[in-house]
Amino acid sequence: MSYASGKNAFGISDRSGFRYRLKDMRVEWNGLKVGKDEYEPKHPQLTPRPVRADAEALRNPRPDNPEALTVYVGIPTVEAPRLERLRMVGRVGQVTVSATGDFWRDEDAWDDTGFWDG
């Protein structure tokens, strides 16, 4: 398809509504057809460089020393409405659990916060 040269054609700016010669108008990055004096190139901050995610994990981490871990286990019942506290130490391939006392009958061992104090 052939087009006319448009040497005497005029166009209306999409930004200001002013009339410009069609051959002097430019198309911006956002598709607007504007006059030569209204043209603005695309700002670099509109296309920022991709950023890499920060590294969050350590390669081959090793703990300094084994520390005891407090774990709360059990289901509260009417007889014992609070969870009991057990002291556990775990290692790779082995878990040792030791518990002392009668968890369900020794009501004196509960402290005011609801944790086992025995």
C-alpha positions as CSV (number, residue, x, y, z in Angstrom):
1,M,0.0,0.0,0.0
2,S,1.4,3.4,-0.8
3,Y,0.9,6.5,1.3
4,A,0.9,10.2,0.4
5,S,4.0,12.1,1.3
6,G,2.1,14.4,3.7
7,K,4.3,17.4,3.1
8,N,1.4,19.7,3.7
9,A,-0.4,17.6,6.3
10,F,-0.9,18.6,9.9
11,G,-1.3,16.5,13.1
12,I,-2.6,17.2,16.6
13,S,-0.3,16.5,19.5
14,D,-1.5,13.9,21.9
15,R,0.0,15.8,24.9
16,S,-0.9,19.4,24.3
17,G,-3.5,19.4,21.5
18,F,-1.4,21.9,19.5
19,R,-1.1,21.6,15.7
20,Y,2.2,20.6,14.2
21,R,3.4,19.6,10.8
22,L,3.0,15.8,10.5
23,K,6.6,15.4,9.3
24,D,7.9,17.3,12.4
25,M,6.0,15.1,14.9
26,R,7.7,12.3,16.8
27,V,6.4,9.1,18.5
28,E,7.4,8.7,22.1
29,W,8.2,5.4,23.9
30,N,4.6,5.3,25.3
31,G,3.0,5.6,21.9
32,L,2.1,9.3,22.0
33,K,2.6,11.4,18.9
34,V,3.9,14.8,20.0
35,G,5.6,17.9,18.5
36,K,9.3,18.2,18.2
37,D,9.5,20.6,21.2
38,E,7.4,18.3,23.4
39,Y,9.3,15.1,22.8
40,E,10.8,13.4,26.0
41,P,13.0,10.3,25.7
42,K,12.3,7.4,28.0
43,H,13.8,8.0,31.5
44,P,16.3,5.3,32.5
45,Q,14.6,4.7,35.8
46,L,11.5,3.4,34.0
47,T,13.5,0.3,33.1
48,P,15.7,-0.5,36.1
49,R,18.4,-3.1,36.0
50,P,17.4,-6.5,37.3
51,V,18.7,-7.1,40.8
52,R,19.9,-10.4,42.2
53,A,18.4,-11.8,45.4
54,D,20.7,-11.6,48.4
55,A,22.3,-14.8,49.6
56,E,20.5,-16.0,52.7
57,A,22.0,-19.4,53.4
58,L,25.5,-20.4,54.5
59,R,27.5,-23.0,52.7
60,N,28.3,-26.1,54.9
61,P,27.1,-24.5,58.2
62,R,28.3,-26.2,61.5
63,P,26.9,-25.4,64.9
64,D,29.4,-24.2,67.5
65,N,28.2,-26.5,70.3
66,P,25.2,-28.6,71.1
67,E,22.7,-26.7,73.2
68,A,19.7,-28.0,75.0
69,L,16.4,-27.3,73.4
70,T,13.1,-26.8,75.3
71,V,10.1,-28.3,73.6
72,Y,6.5,-28.2,74.7
73,V,4.6,-31.3,73.8
74,G,1.2,-32.8,74.7
75,I,-2.4,-32.1,74.4
76,P,-4.1,-30.1,77.2
77,T,-6.8,-32.2,78.9
78,V,-9.2,-31.5,81.8
79,E,-6.8,-33.2,84.3
80,A,-3.7,-31.3,83.0
81,P,-4.9,-28.1,81.2
82,R,-1.3,-27.0,80.4
83,L,1.5,-28.3,78.2
84,E,4.5,-29.9,79.9
85,R,8.1,-28.8,79.2
86,L,10.6,-31.4,78.2
87,R,14.4,-30.9,77.9
88,M,15.8,-32.5,74.7
89,V,19.2,-32.7,73.0
90,G,19.3,-33.8,69.4
91,R,22.1,-34.9,67.1
92,V,22.2,-36.0,63.5
93,G,20.9,-39.5,63.4
94,Q,20.0,-39.6,67.1
95,V,17.4,-38.0,69.3
96,T,17.4,-38.5,73.1
97,V,14.4,-37.6,75.2
98,S,14.4,-37.7,78.9
99,A,11.6,-36.7,81.2
100,T,11.3,-36.7,85.0
101,G,8.3,-36.5,87.3
102,D,4.7,-37.4,87.0
103,F,3.4,-34.8,84.5
104,W,-0.3,-35.6,84.9
105,R,-0.5,-35.7,88.7
106,D,2.0,-33.3,90.2
107,E,0.1,-30.0,90.3
108,D,2.7,-28.3,92.4
109,A,5.2,-28.3,89.5
110,W,3.2,-25.8,87.4
111,D,4.3,-22.2,87.7
112,D,2.0,-19.2,87.4
113,T,2.6,-18.8,83.7
114,G,1.3,-22.3,82.9
115,F,4.6,-23.9,82.2
116,W,6.1,-27.0,83.8
117,D,8.5,-26.0,86.5
118,G,9.6,-29.5,87.7
